Amino acid sequence: KRQQTLRALVDWSYDLLEPDEQKVLARLSVFAGGFDGAAAKAVCADEEVPARRIPDLLASLVQKSLAWRPSEEADSRYRMLETIRDYAREKLHEQGTAAPTAERHCAHYFAFAKEAGRGMHGAEQARWVRRLEDELENLRAAMRCALSGGTDPMIAVKLAVALQQFWIQRGYAGEGRRLVQAAMALPAVQASDMARAHALYTEAALASDGQGDHRAAREMLETCLQLRRGIGDPVWIAATLSTLAQVRLQGGDIHGAAACETEALELFAASNDHFGQALGWLHRGQIHLWAGNAAAALADLEQALKLAREIGNREIEAEGELTVAQARQLCGEHSAAGEAVRRSLNVSTEAANKRGEATATWWLGRLALQAGDAASARPLLTRALRALRAHDMRSQMLGCLDDMALLLAQEGSPGAALELAVASDQARGRLMLNRSPREEQQWRDRLREVWNRLPEPVAEAASESGRALETEDALRAALDERLA
C-alpha cells in the first residue's frame, strides 16, 4: 500500500511537469551514482530540448524535489532518489528515447575517460583519480552500453584503453580484465587488428601490473607485438616491447627483457615520447637491479626520475623512488633506502595511487624486518598484505607473504614460518613468478636457517603442510584470519 501511495504521489508530480521537464527527468534516469551540470547538458539535450534550456529545467526539477544536490557549490553533484530514478526510467522507455539517450551518455563518458586517461599521466593525477572515482558508476554504465551494442562497439576497447591506468592504480584490475575480455569477444573487435592489439595490450597490462599474472600477460603481449609490427606505429610497438620486457624479467628471462627494453627506448627516443622514455629508463634500472648491478640501476633510475618529474608523472616517480630504495639497500645504504621508500609513499599518497601506497608500505615493513625490528614490521606488513590482496597484486603480495614468513621466524615461530614460506613458494610456482637470482639465493639461505632451528620430523611436517596450502589459505594464516 505504501508503494502504491508513493507511486501515485510521483505520478501526480510528473503530470504537473511541463513536457520538456518530463523529457529531462526521464533522460536523467540513465545516470548512475550522480552527475554534474555539464553531463546533464550533454546527455539530456537534443533537437527537441536545446542545451541552453537544460540548466533551468534541471533547477526546476531540483525545486520540485525530483532531483537534488547537497549544495550550490560549482562542483556539487546532482542525484536522484532510486525510486524516482526507476520511475523516470519507465518514462524514458515510454517516450521511446532510451537508446539515443544511452548513446549520448556513453559518448559523454567516453570523452571524459579519454581526458582523464591523459590527465593520469601528469601532475594532476590525484584530481583525475578523484573525478574517475566519482564517475565510476557512470563509466561502468557507458561500458555496458558499448558492450551491449548500444553504440559503436569499438568504444568498449577505447574506454578500456583510457581507463587502464586508473583500473591498475585503484585495484580494479580484475574488473577491468573481465570487461576487456568481453570487448575482445565482440565480432567487430575480432575483425580489426588495431582493436585486437589495443585490447590485448590493455588486458596484458592489467594482468601483469595489476595482478602479477605474467604467464597470461606474456602470451597476450607477444600476439599484440606481432599485430602492432604489422600495423607499423612505432610508439605502440615501443609500448608493447617495454611492457613485454617487464613480463620477461618477472619470468626470469633477463636477456630477453634487456633486448625488448633497448629497442623500446630507441623507438621512444626517435618519437620524442618523454613518458615512454621515462618508463623505459625505469624498466632498465629494474633490469640492472635484477642482475645485481646497483650502480648501473641507480644511473638509469636518475634518468627516469628526472624525466618523470619534468612531465609530472607521479606514478613513474613513485615506482622510481621505490626501485632506488632497493638499489640503495643492495649497496648496504639502509638509511638512504628508507628515505627513498618514504618519498615513494608520499608521492603515491599525494597522487591517490593505492597500488603505490600498498607497495611502499610493504617495503617499509620489509626494511623494519631486515633491521630486526619485528614490532614495527608486523603492523606495516599486515596492512600492506591486506591492501595487496584486496587489489589482487599477486607479485607484490607474494613478496609480502615471504616477509610474513620471515617475521614469524623472527618472532620465534619457526614451524609456522616454514609452513608459510613453502606455501608462498608453491604459489610462485603456479604463477611463474620468479625471484631474481640474488633474491632466490638469499631466500634459500634464510629458509635453511629456519629449517635448521627445527627437529627434522617437525620441519618435514611443516613443509608438507605448506605444500598443501592454497594461496588464499596461506594469506588467511599470515593475517591470522583462520578463526575469523
C-alpha positions, 0 to 999 in steps of 0.5 A: 500500500505504501508503494502504491501511495508513493507511486501515485504521489510521483505520478501526480508530480510528473503530470504537473511537469511541463513536457520538456521537464518530463523529457529531462527527468526521464533522460536523467534516469540513465545516470548512475551514482550522480552527475554534474551540470555539464553531463546533464547538458550533454546527455539530456539535450537534443533537437527537441530540448536545446542545451541552453534550456537544460540548466533551468529545467534541471533547477526546476526539477531540483525545486520540485524535489525530483532531483537534488544536490547537497549544495550550490557549490560549482562542483556539487553533484546532482542525484536522484532518489532510486525510486524516482530514478526507476520511475523516470526510467519507465518514462524514458522507455515510454517516450521511446528515447532510451537508446539515443539517450544511452548513446549520448551518455556513453559518448559523454563518458567516453570523452571524459575517460579519454581526458582523464586517461591523459590527465593520469599521466601528469601532475594532476593525477590525484584530481583525475583519480578523484573525478574517475572515482566519482564517475565510476558508476557512470563509466561502468554504465557507458561500458555496458552500453558499448558492450551491449551494442548500444553504440559503436562497439569499438568504444568498449576497447577505447574506454578500456584503453583510457581507463587502464591506468586508473583500473591498475592504480585503484585495484580494479584490475580484475574488473577491468580484465573481465570487461576487456575480455568481453570487448575482445569477444565482440565480432567487430573487435575480432575483425580489426587488428588495431582493436585486437592489439589495443585490447590485448595490450590493455588486458596484458597490462592489467594482468601483469601490473595489476595482478602479477599474472605474467604467464597470461600477460606474456602470451597476450603481449607477444600476439599484440607485438606481432599485430602492432609490427604489422600495423607499423606505429612505432610508439605502440610497438615501443609500448608493447616491447617495454611492457613485454620486457617487464613480463620477461624479467618477472619470468626470469628471462633477463636477456630477453627483457634487456633486448625488448627494453633497448629497442623500446627506448630507441623507438621512444627516443626517435618519437620524442615520447618523454613518458615512454622514455621515462618508463623505459629508463625505469624498466632498465634500472629494474633490469640492472637491479635484477642482475645485481648491478646497483650502480648501473640501476641507480644511473638509469633510475636518475634518468627516469626520475628526472624525466618523470618529474619534468612531465609530472608523472607521479606514478613513474616517480613513485615506482622510481623512488621505490626501485632506488630504495632497493638499489640503495639497500643492495649497496648496504645504504639502509638509511638512504633506502628508507628515505627513498621508500618514504618519498615513494609513499608520499608521492603515491599518497599525494597522487591517490595511487593505492597500488603505490601506497600498498607497495611502499608500505610493504617495503617499509615493513620489509626494511623494519624486518631486515633491521630486526625490528619485528614490532614495527614490521608486523603492523606495516606488513599486515596492512600492506598484505591486506591492501595487496590482496584486496587489489589482487597484486599477486607479485607484490603480495607474494613478496609480502607473504615471504616477509610474513614468513620471515617475521614469524621466524623472527618472532620465534615461530619457526614451524609456522614460518616454514609452513608459510614460506613453502606455501608462498613458494608453491604459489610462485610456482603456479604463477611463474613468478620468479625471484631474481637470482640474488633474491632466490639465493638469499631466500634459500639461505634464510629458509635453511636457517629456519629449517635448521632451528627445527627437529627434522620430523617437525620441519618435514611436517611443516613443509608438507603442510605448506605444500598443501596450502592454497594461496588464499589459505596461506594469506588467511594464516599470515593475517591470522584470519583462520578463526575469523 
